[in-house]
Amino acid sequence: MHQSNTQLRGYIPLGAPLVWEPVVGDESPLRMIASFTVNWFYKRIGVDFSKRYHTDPVYRFECLNKMKKTVQERFAHVPYFFEHDKGGFERECATISGIFGVCPVAMAYGMEPVYYKNGWPAIRPGAHLTIDEIKALQQLDLQNNPFMEQLFDQMDIIEKNWGLIDGYINFQGVLNNAFKIRGTDIFIDMLDDPGLAHYLFDHITDTMIRMIKMVQKRQRDSGFDSNHFCTSNCVVNMISADTYKEFILPQDIKLSRAFDRFGVHNCNWVVDPYIVEYAKIPGLGYLDLGFDSDLERVGAIFKNTRLEVFYDPANLLNKTEYEIKTDIGAVLRKIGPCDITLPDIDDFIPDEKINMFARIVSDIVDAY
């Protein structure tokens, strides 16, 4: 695969959803990423992810230091958990990564979050915009938006205490955010009232671009360089490829043109139905997919795109070591160099299984 200066790679900060960062250029041919559910940290070391974690950057810093020390001790042979140390252990823990989970854009629209001690925040059930409220939407005044004011207050605290405002907020994607703001009715709107759906998607895209640029400028002013975005299409499997093409692809293209680097998070789904449409996005620097996707076809089409494959952690319990090794080898052979990710590892997965996976990846890379 050709190395491009527009490529992004997956980055899952501790206690945070997947975000992205520019490729460095020294990545392993098969870079292993591992992430734990927040329940894992709650069960193993008692970290509480309630409201204070998301609103108090000093408290979050203390929690993240504890979390990072834990994973580095338990998984000393997983290079991924040491990747960001060259930028400073402290810097990665003094961060905006993970705050408010996947809810920031919906919160800017006035949606109220519910916090959990062992889970990410979620938008309060039933708190969705009505048709009349959507029709009445004007451009959000982000300079005087309560959510943005709270976020910028946190960034001020981080800069005052640690200098650089490190990290990445998960701003989600247009369909994901519409799902949070409108609820399941958005899928009905696309059929029964496409004009309304288009209007909401346009509004969300405009809001996202302005929000992201405001945050990234504030970070750049502190010395942390950031000017990329990866859209999250986690619920794309709930619509057909034709529906994606009509409603969401134009928004993804608009987003791609707004930033220096751009990628698509397809979640852990089979990407095959959407391949043709994703290939229309100019300069696509990142794409992820489920392991059961047509890897060879993806590799042939997205030659200049950094690819990431999600491998279900349940396989560590359900498959033999030989089967796992065969799977991992197939990923590298068909689309490498790339990333392979064990996402959302929960408390029931033994540590030794994760270390086994890391050892298999290392052995395969050594033989590559």
N, C-alpha and C positions, 0 to 999 in steps of 0.2 A: 504493500500500500504506500502510495506517495505521501510523504510528510508535507503538510501544508501549514502555512502560518495562520490559516483561518480555522484550524482544528481546535476543538474543545475536548476535554476529558472529564469523565465523571468524578465527582468529589462528594463523599457523604460524610460531612462533619459529624462528630460524636453528638448523639441526641438530636439529630437534625434530619430532615428529608434530603433527598438527593439534590445537589446543586452542581455547578460546573465551573471549570477554570480552564485557562489556556493550556494547551500541551506545552511541556517543557522541552521535549526533544530527546531526553535520555530515558524515555519509558521502556520498560521491559517489553519484549515481543508479545508477552502475555501478562499484562499487569493485573494482579489480583486486587479486588476491592472487597471489603467486608464491612457490613453495617449491622448494628444491633437495634432492636426495638427499644424504645424508652423503658418499656416494662423490664427489659433485661437489666438495665442500670438500676431501676427501682428495686428489683428483686435481689440483685447481687450486692449492691453497695448502698441501697437506701436513698438514692437521689430522688427528690420530689420535684415533679415537673408541673406543678400547679402554677397559678398566676405569677407568683413572685419570680419564678425562673425566667419568664418571658418579659418581665417588666423591669427587673433589677439587674443591670449588667455586672455589678460587683458580685452579687450572689451567684449569678450564672458563671462568672469567672471561677469562683471557688468550686462550684460543682464540676465544671469542665476539667479543671486541674485534677480533681479526684478521679474523674472518668478516664482521662487520658493515661494517668499513671496505672490504672487498673488494666486497661487493654494492653499497654506496653509490657506489663509484667506477665500477663497470662498468654500473650501471643507475641513473644519476643522474636519469633522467626517470620513474622508477617511484615514485609517491608512497608506495606501501605500505612501502617500505624506510626511510622517514623518519617514519612514523606515530607511533612511540613515542618519538621523540627529545624531544618536549615533556615527557615524564616523566623525561628524563635518559638519555643514551646509556649511562652507566655502570650505571644501574639495570636496564636490560634485559639486560645481560650478567652481572650478579650475580643469578642466577636459579635457580629449581628447574625451569624449563621444560625438557623434553626428557630429564631424567635417568631412566635405566633404560628409555627408550623407551616401549613399551606393556606392560611387564612388571610394574609395581609391585604390582598386586593379586595376581597369581600368585606373586610373590616373598614377599608376606605369608603366603601359604599354604605356604611352604617350597620352592617351585619354584626350581631353580638356574638362573641366567642364563648364557649364553655370550656373550662380548663379541667384537666385530669392529672392526678398525681403520678399515674403510670401510663399516660398516653398523650398524644399531641392534642392541641386545642381543636375543637370542631365548631362549626357555626351552629348556633342554637336551632334545634329542629323547628320547622314551620316559619322561621324568620326570613321570608322571601319576598321579593318585590312583586307587586300585582301588575297586571297589564297597564292600568292607569298610571301607576308610579313609573313604569318603564317609559311610557309615552311622554311623561312630564320631565324626564331626566334632562338636565342641562349639563354642560361640561363641569366636572367637579372642580371646585376651588381647592386645589391641593396645598396652596400656601396657607390656607386657614382650615385645614382638615384635621379633626381631632386625632385620627390615627396617625397621620403624618407628623403632627406636632409631637406626639408621644415618641414616635420613632426617632425623630431628629434630636429630641432630648436625650435619648439613650446614646446616640452617636456622639453627642457633645461630651457625655460622661466618659465614654470609651476613649475619646481623643485626649481629654484632660488627664486621665489616669495612665494611659498606655501609648499615646501617640497615634499610630496608624489605626484607622477604623477598618479592621480586618473582617473578611467574611462575605457571604452572599445570602441574600434573602430569596426564598423560593416564592416567586411571583406567580407560579402556576402557568396555565395557558388559557386561551380565550374560552374554550368550551368548558374546561374545568371551573373557571371562575363564574361562567354563566350558570353552571349547575349549582354552585354555591349560592348565587344571588337570586336565581329564579326557581331553583329546585327542579324536580323531574318534569315540571311543566315546560321546560325549555325544549324537551324532545317532542312534545306535542306542538309547541309553537312552530317548530321547523316544518311541520306538516300542515297545520291549520292556519297559521299566521306567519308565513315566511318573512313578510315585511317587518314585523315586530322583532323576529329573531335576528334578522340582518341589522336592524337598528341597535339592538342590545350588543351584538357582537362588535359592531363598529365602535360603540361607546366604550366597551371594555378595552378594546385594543388601544384606543386613544389614551385612556386612563393609564393602562399598563405602561405604555411608552413614556408618558410624562412622569409617572411614579419612578420607574427604573432610572431614567436619566437624572432625576433630582437626587436620588440616593447615590448613584454612581459618581455624580459630580462632587457631592459632599465627601465621599470616600477619597476621590482623587485629590481634593483639596488637603486631605490629611496625609497624603503620600501613598495611598493604596490604589494602584492602578486597576481600573475595571471599566470595560466598555464592551461587554458581550451579554448575550441572553440566550437561554435555551427554553423553549416553550414546553410545557408539560401537557401531553395529550392522554392523560390517564383514563379518561372515559371515552376515548375515540372508538373503542370496540363496541360501544352502544349505538353507533351509527354506521351506516354503510360507507364504502369508499366513495360512492357517488354523492352522498350527503356531505361527507367531508369535503369533497371537491367543490361543492356549491357554496357551503357556508363557512368552512374553517380554513381551507387552503388559502383563500385571498387574504385572510387575517395573518396567517403564518408568513406569507410572503411579505406582507406589510411590516411585520415585526422583523423579519430577516434583513430588510433594507434599512432598519433604524439603528443597527448595531454593527460593530466591526466584525464580530463573530456570532454565528447563530447555529443552534442545534435543535433537534426534536427529541423529546423524551416520549417514547411510545409505550412506556411501562413494560411490564413483564408479559406482554401479549404477543401472539403470533403476528408479525408485522406484514406478512404476505399481502393481505388485501389492500394495503395502503402504499405499497412500494412505488407504484407508478406515480402516484400523486406526490409523495414525499420527494421523489426525484425531480420534481418541477421547482422545488424551492432553491433559489440561486445561492451558490456558495455554502451549501449545507456542510457544516463543520463537525457535526456530531449526530449520531443516531443510535438509539439502543433498542433492544428487541429481546423477546423470549427465546429460550434455548430451542424450542420446537419450531422456530421459523426456518424458512428455506435459506440456510446460511450461505450456500454457494451462490444462489441468485442474488442475495443481498451484497455479498462481496464483489460480484461482477458488476453490479450497477453503481454501488457507492465506493468507487475506487479511491476517491480523495476525501472521504469522510471517515473520521474516527468512529469506530464501532464499539459498542459495549453489549455484551450478552449477559442476561440475567439467568442465574442457575439456582433453582429452587433449593433452599437449605434443607428441605425435607428429604431431598435425595441423599443427604449425608446419613440419614437413618434407614432409608428404604433401598439403597443400592449398595452393591459390593464395592470394595476399593478398586477392583479391576474395571467395573462398569463406570465408575466415576472417572478413572484415568482415561478410559476410552472416550468418554464424553468431552473431557477437557482437551484431549489431543485433537479431536475433530474440530473444535472451535478454532484452535490455532492453525490447523491445516487448511481450513476452509476460508477464514476471513482475517487471519493474523497479518500483521501485528494488530492487537486489539486489547480490550479490557474484558475481564470476566468477573462477575460480581455475585457474591452471596448476599442478597438483600434481606433486611428485616429478620436477622437471626434472633430467635426468642430464647427464653430461659431453658426450654426443654432440650436444646441442642447442646450436647456435651462439648466442652472446650477441646477435648482431644480430637473430635471430628473436624473441627475447624482447623486445627493444626495439621491434621492429616491432609486436608484439602490444600493447604499452603505448601506442604511438602511435595505433593503430587505436581502442583503447578511449577514449583522450583525445579523438580526433576525433568519435567517436560521441556522447560525453557533451556536447561543445561544441555539437553540432547538436541535442541532445535538447530 
